Amino acid sequence: MSIQKIGILLANLGTPDEPTTPAVKRYLKQFLSDPRVIDLPKLKWQFILNCMVLPKRAPKVATAYQSIWTDAGSPLLSISRQQQQAVQRYFDEQGQNVMVELGMSYGNPSIESAVGKLLNQQVKKIIVLPLYPQYSSTTTASVFDAFARGLAAHKGIVPFEFIHSYHDNPLYIKALSNTVSLAEEELLLFSFHGIPKRYETEGDYYAQHCRETARLVAEQLELNDNQWQVSFQSRFGDEEWLQPYTDETLSAFPQKGVKKVAVICPGFSADCLETIEEIAEENRENFEHAGGESYRYIPALNANAEHIDVLVKLIEKHL
């Protein structure tokens, strides 16, 4: 049992406050201004971002958010809240003196505000768990940056531990595998969020983590090499990104004899715009338009009990 109070920070990417063009524009401006995400020269990129990207992209993204918004708000935020509450409930039931906060790299609630809440509650240690199983400089490292900014606002910095990744954690692999049940002749496509190919050549080992996750799940399911494939989605701009691309892969499948597909997105701990709108809807249309007959999106682990067990076991190692 913890005698001194320990703070847990669950961190994810973020979401607009509402599905309107002004709110989405504010969110995208913060997100795309992060040099971890876009590492072009600052002055050049800010001109492109403010004069070209945001005016064109914000209204389209706002429309996409409107199509997935719920009474509880953004799916990413509402599911992340469920995860936070479930983790807090687990430690309360265990009698642990633990405080769990949720923070987002972009938008609200911010990671900086979550750090402030934990420190104001006199925690003696903070455990940071980025909800990204696979490390990337564009996600995990941006959480670390925001966490450091949160600490910088306070004189007293408590000890902390940062959970780097869990792409090959056996409990995580098992939880993913338990969501998959393939029909006859159905191919399993692992679709991960993409990053520029250049980032990989400069040292980001995200793609390696993604492929390792997919391989381990395929092994757990006893799939042969013809029953599964990896692809990367959500590319942005003209630069080459990690390949193969999900949309092109799905459009090409029917001509290669793949008429039935199930898509899983193991890099997302919670369903969000990129899974609900891009994968479950937009890419379904691509596949069916190309002649595909059966398309299934397998939901993220979200707040299901097995996923919460994965998260608390990761945290318990550091208590």
WOUR-V331290 format. One record per backbone hydrogen bond with DSSP energy under -1.0 kcal/mol. CO is the residue of the C=O (numbers start at 0). NH is the residue of the N-H. E is the energy in kcal/mol with one decimal. If there is no record, write none. Layout:
co->(CO | CO)
nh->(NH | NH)
e->(E | E)
//
This chain:
co->(4 | 5 | 6 | 7 | 8 | 9 | 10 | 11 | 12 | 17 | 19 | 20 | 21 | 22 | 23 | 24 | 25 | 26 | 27 | 30 | 33 | 33 | 40 | 41 | 42 | 43 | 44 | 45 | 46 | 47 | 47 | 48 | 51 | 52 | 53 | 56 | 57 | 58 | 59 | 60 | 61 | 62 | 64 | 64 | 69 | 72 | 73 | 74 | 75 | 76 | 77 | 78 | 79 | 80 | 81 | 82 | 83 | 84 | 85 | 86 | 87 | 88 | 89 | 90 | 91 | 95 | 96 | 98 | 100 | 102 | 103 | 108 | 109 | 110 | 111 | 112 | 113 | 114 | 115 | 116 | 117 | 118 | 124 | 125 | 126 | 127 | 128 | 129 | 132 | 135 | 138 | 139 | 140 | 141 | 142 | 143 | 144 | 145 | 146 | 147 | 150 | 158 | 160 | 165 | 168 | 169 | 170 | 171 | 172 | 173 | 175 | 176 | 182 | 186 | 187 | 188 | 189 | 191 | 194 | 195 | 196 | 197 | 198 | 199 | 204 | 205 | 206 | 207 | 208 | 209 | 210 | 211 | 212 | 213 | 214 | 215 | 216 | 217 | 223 | 226 | 228 | 230 | 231 | 232 | 239 | 243 | 244 | 245 | 246 | 247 | 248 | 252 | 252 | 253 | 258 | 258 | 259 | 260 | 261 | 262 | 263 | 264 | 271 | 272 | 272 | 274 | 276 | 277 | 280 | 281 | 282 | 283 | 284 | 285 | 286 | 287 | 293 | 295 | 300 | 303 | 304 | 305 | 306 | 307 | 308 | 309 | 310 | 311 | 312 | 314 | 315)
nh->(123 | 98 | 126 | 100 | 128 | 102 | 130 | 104 | 105 | 19 | 23 | 24 | 25 | 26 | 27 | 28 | 29 | 30 | 31 | 33 | 36 | 37 | 44 | 45 | 46 | 47 | 48 | 49 | 50 | 51 | 52 | 53 | 55 | 56 | 57 | 60 | 61 | 62 | 63 | 64 | 65 | 66 | 67 | 68 | 72 | 69 | 77 | 78 | 79 | 80 | 81 | 82 | 83 | 84 | 85 | 86 | 87 | 88 | 89 | 90 | 91 | 92 | 93 | 95 | 94 | 97 | 5 | 7 | 9 | 11 | 110 | 103 | 113 | 114 | 115 | 116 | 117 | 118 | 119 | 120 | 122 | 121 | 6 | 160 | 8 | 162 | 10 | 131 | 165 | 140 | 142 | 143 | 144 | 145 | 146 | 147 | 148 | 149 | 150 | 151 | 153 | 125 | 127 | 168 | 172 | 173 | 174 | 175 | 176 | 177 | 178 | 179 | 185 | 261 | 228 | 263 | 230 | 232 | 241 | 198 | 200 | 201 | 203 | 202 | 208 | 209 | 210 | 211 | 212 | 213 | 214 | 215 | 216 | 217 | 218 | 219 | 220 | 222 | 226 | 187 | 189 | 191 | 245 | 193 | 196 | 231 | 248 | 249 | 250 | 251 | 252 | 255 | 257 | 256 | 292 | 293 | 186 | 295 | 188 | 297 | 190 | 267 | 275 | 276 | 277 | 279 | 281 | 282 | 284 | 285 | 286 | 287 | 288 | 289 | 291 | 290 | 260 | 262 | 303 | 307 | 308 | 309 | 310 | 311 | 312 | 313 | 314 | 315 | 316 | 317 | 318)
e->(-3.1 | -2.5 | -2.9 | -3.1 | -3.1 | -2.6 | -3.3 | -2.3 | -2.2 | -1.6 | -2.8 | -2.5 | -2.1 | -2.2 | -3.1 | -2.3 | -1.9 | -2.7 | -3.3 | -1.2 | -1.6 | -2.3 | -2.8 | -2.9 | -1.6 | -2.0 | -3.5 | -2.5 | -2.2 | -2.1 | -2.3 | -3.0 | -1.0 | -3.3 | -2.3 | -2.7 | -2.6 | -1.9 | -1.9 | -2.6 | -2.3 | -1.2 | -1.2 | -1.5 | -1.9 | -2.0 | -2.7 | -2.7 | -2.1 | -2.2 | -1.7 | -2.3 | -2.5 | -2.8 | -2.3 | -2.5 | -2.5 | -2.5 | -2.1 | -2.0 | -2.3 | -2.5 | -1.4 | -2.7 | -1.3 | -1.8 | -2.4 | -3.2 | -2.8 | -1.8 | -1.6 | -2.7 | -1.8 | -2.5 | -2.0 | -2.1 | -2.1 | -2.6 | -2.4 | -1.0 | -1.6 | -1.7 | -3.3 | -2.3 | -2.9 | -2.9 | -1.9 | -1.5 | -2.3 | -1.8 | -1.7 | -1.8 | -2.2 | -2.2 | -2.8 | -2.5 | -2.0 | -2.1 | -2.2 | -2.1 | -2.2 | -1.9 | -3.1 | -1.3 | -2.6 | -2.4 | -2.3 | -2.3 | -2.5 | -2.2 | -1.6 | -1.5 | -1.9 | -2.9 | -1.8 | -2.6 | -2.7 | -2.7 | -2.2 | -1.2 | -1.7 | -1.4 | -2.5 | -1.6 | -1.8 | -2.5 | -2.5 | -1.8 | -2.4 | -2.4 | -2.4 | -2.4 | -2.3 | -2.6 | -2.3 | -2.3 | -2.2 | -2.6 | -2.1 | -2.8 | -3.2 | -2.5 | -2.3 | -2.6 | -2.0 | -2.6 | -2.4 | -2.6 | -2.0 | -1.6 | -1.2 | -1.6 | -2.2 | -1.5 | -2.4 | -2.3 | -2.5 | -2.1 | -3.0 | -3.2 | -2.7 | -1.7 | -3.1 | -1.6 | -1.8 | -2.8 | -2.8 | -2.2 | -1.9 | -1.7 | -2.3 | -2.9 | -2.6 | -1.3 | -2.6 | -1.3 | -2.7 | -3.2 | -2.1 | -2.2 | -2.0 | -1.7 | -2.3 | -2.7 | -2.0 | -2.0 | -2.0 | -2.8 | -1.1 | -2.3 | -1.0)
//
